[in-house]
């Protein structure tokens, strides 16, 4: 291996510093802590507000975005392009959504849509490929993924302490009519930290000191997580827990099958109860649109918004409306432009958002990328040979389900920090999976040499050309994957 890969690098450290700052500081536009003026939001303005607004430099990007682009550019300059199959799959996953959005922009401009509005609608979409590439780079040295996990854990401990201070001493121990305690994205951070604390407590339960420490951390973070009351995060976390059996090694899965059966039975009962006793409106009625009838009085803002988006899908079923326009108002939405100017151009449900504006290509790109990530993280878990690999697969599962629910039911594509975590902990698993495949192939090759006649090839037998490798030197920190 080239010696430069064994030397400590400032680039991963710079990535971890940016990751830590983005998690530690708050976005003022997210109205963190409601009426409480948090100092983390005041400082966060320097990182998350537009450079033109904060620094007077005529750039319509935030400092966080510029630093993210710069780090990804340095990675590509120093590291270059890879020829491995997993890198190509990662690249495909990373650029499917931006490619679909680019097609939607072209079709929109050809129809006379406004290019400036299209840029506003897609401002944060590039964060998906940028952070998937950055995550892949960190995953080439899994120790940096571990450091990212610890950074997330300790920052969530701090966020929980500060959130409880605000709840007890600023809010007087009552949420009142407040919608959330911290902000929307913080539930995703806390869900991953809860997963980390729970995993560590479960796997180190024989060490009472560690068990009590991680148990206390879990309890500390659980309180603000519940008070933050983000239903999309609750659903995402439950989905991750239900999918855990599918990412475990077979030996562990067999030992825990009775627990999984009990959990599945409880989940079926709870879901059935929710379906039977749901208070959701059973029909639409009163205001006509074509053959459909809509009772506005029975619909909340999100339901009206989703209905209008589906009308847009019906109007342009093949290529979508194209970006640079606003979605139809078959049922007029309440005018909230005083707080969100683009309320009729950027809806809450960004899954339907892609379908409406980018057509089937948009939603297909998102689903395909999600399936690739789910497939890779499940294989990492199933083939895990150490607690570290199993932990990374578990956290990857949580972040992908959190991101998926946030994208499906809220403005997930517009939240850059959520895309950041998804990129780090899902994109970082691609090279981890590659490393596992390489080491397994090499082990089989060595076993073949011991049990059978000598072979002439120096490469592990049966290994695809895209994954062929050189035998790693002792102490090598990373491989070309």
N, C-alpha and C positions, 0 to 999 in steps of 0.2 A: 504493500500500500504506500501511496505517496505520503511522505513525512508530514506534510502540511496539515493533513487531516488528524494528526495526533496532537497537534498543539492547541492550547486553549485559544478560543476566538472571542473577539469582542462583539461580533455580530449576534450570536445567540443571547449574549447578555443585554445588548441593546433592545432586542425583541422582548425579553422578559421585563426589562424596565418599562417599556411602553405598555406592555400587558398589565403590569402592576399599577401604573398611573391611571390607565383607562378604567380599571376596576375600582381603584381607591377614590377617584374623583367622581363627581356627579355632573350630569348634563343639566344646565339650568332650564333648558326648554322642556325637560321631562317633569318639571315642577316637583323636584325631589323634596320630600318632607312637607308637602303642601304649603301652608302659610309660614312655616319655620324657615328662616333664611340661614341655610347651612353654609359654613365656610368652605366645605368641599365643593359646593356648587359655584361659589364665587371664584375659586381657583380653577374649577373645571371649565369655566367660561374660556380661559386661555387655550384650552386643549380642544374643546368641542364646538365653539362658536366660529363663525366664518373669519378667515384671516383678514378680509377687508374690513369687517366690523371691529375686530379687536385690535389689529395692528396697523390698519390703514394701508395695507398692501393690496393692490387690486387683484385679488384671487378669490374665486367663489368656492374655495375649499376650506375645510377646517385643518388645524395643525395636526390633528390625529390622522386625517386622511393623507396629508402630505408625507408625514413620517412613515405611514404604512406603505405608501407607494415607494418611498425611498428605500425602505428595508427590503421590500420585494425586489426592487431593481438591483440592489447590491447582491442579493442572493443569486439572481440570474447571471450577473456579471462574474461573480466569483465561482459559482458552482456550475454555471452553464446548463445546457439542456441535457437530459438523460435519454437513453435509448431503452430503458427497461419497460416491460409491459405495465408494471404498476404505476410508473410515472405517467405513461400515456393515459391510463384509466383515470388517474387523479386529474390530469389536464382536461380530459373530457368532462369529468364531473364538475370541475371548476368553471368551465366556460360554456356549459349548456344553457344556463339561465341567462348570462349576458348575451350569448348569441341569439337566443330567442327574443330578448328585449331589443337587440339591434335590428332584427328583422321587423319587429313591431314598430320601431321608430321609422324605418325606411318606408314601410307600407303607410304609416300615418302621414309622413311628409308628402308622399305621392298623392294622398287624398286631400292635401291642403292643411294638415294640422300644423300647430305652432311648434317649431323646433325648441324654443326656449322653455316652453311648458314641458316638453318631453324630457329635457335635461333635468328639470326640477323633479319630475316623476321618477327618474332613474338615478338620482344623484348617488345613492348609497349601494346600488347593485354591484359596482366593481369591488366592494369590500369582500364579496364572497370569493372570487378567484384569488384576490390578493392574499387573504388570510389562509386559504387552503394551501397555497404555495408556501407561505411562511410556516404553517403547521407541518407540512411535509419536511421542510428543512429541519425543524426542531426534532421531528421524529427520527431523523437519521442518527441522532444521538439521544436515545430515550431518556438519558439522565436529565435532559433539559425539559422533557415533558413532565417528569417527576417534580422538577423545580417549579414548573408552571402550576402544577396541582397544589403544591405547598403555598405558593404565593396566593392563589385563589382562596385556599382554606383560611389562612391567617387574615387576609383582607375581609373575608366574610365574618370572621370572629369580630373584627373591629366594627364592621358595618352593623352587626347585630347589637353590639354594645351601644353604639351611637343611636341606633333606631329605638332601642328600649329606653334610652335616656330621653329622647324626644317624646316617646309615647307616655312615659311616666311623669315627666316634669314639665313638658310643654303642652301636651294634650290633656294632662291631668288624669291619665289612665283611661281615657275614653276616646274611641275613634269617632263617635258622633256620626255625622253624615259624610265623613271623609272616605274617598273611594279606596285609598291605599295608604300604607304607612311610609314606605320609602319611595319607590317608583316602580314602573312596570318591569323593567329589565332586571331589577335586583332579585326578583323571585327566581329567575333562571340561575343567577350566581349562587344563591343560597341552596337551590336544589342540588347543584353539583357538589357544593361543600358538604351538604347533608349526606349525599351519597358517599363521599370520601370518608367522613367521620363514621358512618354506619359500617362501611366496608372494613375500616381499620379496627373498629370495636369488635366486629364479628370474627375477623381472622386473628386477632390478638387477645381473644377473650381469656386465654389461660394466664396472661399477664394482667393481674388485677389492677396494677397502677395504670397501665395503658388503657385498660377497659374503662375504668372510671374517668380517666381524662377525656377519652374520645366520647364517652357517653355524656359527660357534662357539656362538651362542646356541641354535641348533637342537640341536646335539650336547649342550650342557649340560642342556637340558630333556628330551632323549630318554632319558637315563640314568635319572633318577628316574621318568619316565613308565613305563618298562618295569619298574622295580623295584616300582612301585605295583601292577602286575599286576591291573588291573581289566579282565576279559574283555569286559564290556559296552562299555567305552570303546574297546577294540581293534576290536570288531566295528563300532561306530558310525563310527570313523575310516576303516576299510576301506570301509564303505558310502558314506561321503562321497567318497572318492577314486574309487570306481567310478562315482559319479553326476556327477562333475565334467564329463564331456563334454556332459551335457545342460544345463548352465548357461552354457556358453561361447558367445560370439558365433560366428557361422558361419565367419567368416574364420579365427579362431584354431582352431576345431575341425577345419577342413580341413587346416591346417598340421600338426596334431598327431595326425592319424588313425592313422598307423603306430604311434606310441607307444601310443595307446589300444588298438589291436588286440593288441599284444604284452602289455599289462597285462591285457586281458580273457582272453587265452589262459592266462597264468600263474594268474589267479584261478580259471578253470575247472578247471585241473589241481589246484590246492590244495584247492578245495572238493570235487572228486571224490575226492581222496585221503582227505580227512577223512570223507566219507560212507562210503567203502568200508571203511576201517580204524577206524571209530568203535567204541568199547568200550561204547556205551550199551546198556542191556538191551533185548533184542529182544522180550521178552514179559513179561506180568504173570502171577504165579502164587502160589498157596498160601493167602492169606487171602481168603475169599470176601466179596464185597459184591454182591448181586444175581447177575448173570451174569458179572461181572468177577472175576478172581482176581489178587491182589496179592502179590508176593513182596517183603516189606518189606526183606529182607536185601540185595536188589539195588538198592534205591532210596535216594538220599540225601535230605536234609531238603527241598531245593527240589522234588524230584520228588514227594514225598509231599504237600507243600503244594499244588502245582499240581493234583495228582489230586483232593484234597479240594475245591479251588475249582471244578473242573469238575463234581464231584458237586453243588455248590451251584447251578451253572448248570442242570444237569438237573432239579433240584428246582423251581426257579422260572425257567423259560425266557423268560417274557415281560417281567416287571417286576423280576426279580432278588429277592434276599433282602430288600432294603431295608437301609439303614444303621441302626446301633443294635443289631446282633446280631453273633454270631460265626459264622464259616463252619463247615460240618459237619466232623466228625472221623471220616470213613469209615475212614481209616487213622490211628490216633492219632499225633500229632506228639510228639517229645520235649518235655518241659516246660522251656521256657527263660524262664519268667516272672520268674526271679530277675534277668535282665538286660534283658528286654523284656516288660513286663506284658501288652501287647496282641498277643502273638505269634499268637494265634488269631483276631484281629479285623482286623489290618493285615498282610497277607502281603507277601512280597518282590516278587512279580510284580504290580505295580499295574495292568497291562493286564488280566489276569484278575480282579484285584480289582474294577475297574469293571464288568466283565462280570457277575461273581458278584453284586455288591450293587446295581448300577444297571441290570442287564439289558442288552439290546441297545442301549438308548438311551445307556448309558454308553460302551460301546466305539465306537459309531457317532459320538458326539460327539467323542471323542478322535481318531478317524481322520479325520473331516471337517475338524477344526481343523488337523491335521497336513498334510492335502492342500492346504488353502488356503495355508498358509505355504510349502510346497514349491513350489506353483505361482507364488507371488509372487516368491520368491527366484530361481527359474529364469528368470523373465521379466526380472528386474533384470539377471541375468548375461548373458542373450542380447542384451539391448538396451543393454548397458553401453557408454558412450562415453568412459569414462576408467578409469584403473587403480583409482581409489578405488571406483567403483561395482562393478567386478569383484571387488575385494577384499572388499567388504561382502557381496556375494552368496556368495562362497566361504566366508566365516566364518559366514554365516547357514546355509549347507548343513551345515557341521560341527556347529554348535550344535543344529540340529534333529535330525540323525541321532544325536548323542550323547544328547540328551534323549529321543528315541524309544526308543533301546536301554535307557537307564536306567529309563524308565517300564515297558518290556516285561519286563525281567529283574531289576529291583531296585526299591527304594522311591523311584522317581523323582519321584512326585507329592508326596512328603513332604519332599524336599530343596529348601528355599526358594532356595538360591543357584543351583541348576540352573534352576529356573523363572525366576529373575532374569536369567540370561544368555540364556535362550531368549527372554524378553520383549524384552530390549534389542536383540539382534542379529537376531531374526526379525520382531518387531513393528516395529522401526525401518525395515525395508525397505518397508513399505507406502507411507509418504509418499515414499520415494525412487523407487519405481515410479510413483507418481502424478506426481512432478516430471518424470520421463522422458516419460511420456505427454503431459503438457501441453506440454513444450518441443518434442516431435516434432510435435504437432498445430499449434503455432504456426509451426514451420518450414514445414510443408506449406501452411499458410495464406498465408505470405509468398511461397512459391514459386508458389502459385496466383495471387496478385495480380500477380506479375511476368510470368507466362506467359499469363494469361487475362484476360477482362473483369473490371472492378471489381465487387465484390459489395457489397451494402448492409449485411450483418450485420457487427457488430464482433467476433463470436466466431469462433474457428477452425471451419471447416466440418467437419461430421461429428462434432463433439465432443458427447458426451452432456451433457444439462443438468446432471447431477450433477458434471461435471468442468469446466463452463464457468468461465472465470477472467478476470481482468483482466491486461493485459500488465504483467509485472513491471518495476519501476523499477530502474535501474542500481544495483548494490550491495545490492539487497534480500537479506536473509539467509535469509528463509524465506517460504513461500507457504501459502495456505489449501488444504490437501489433505485 
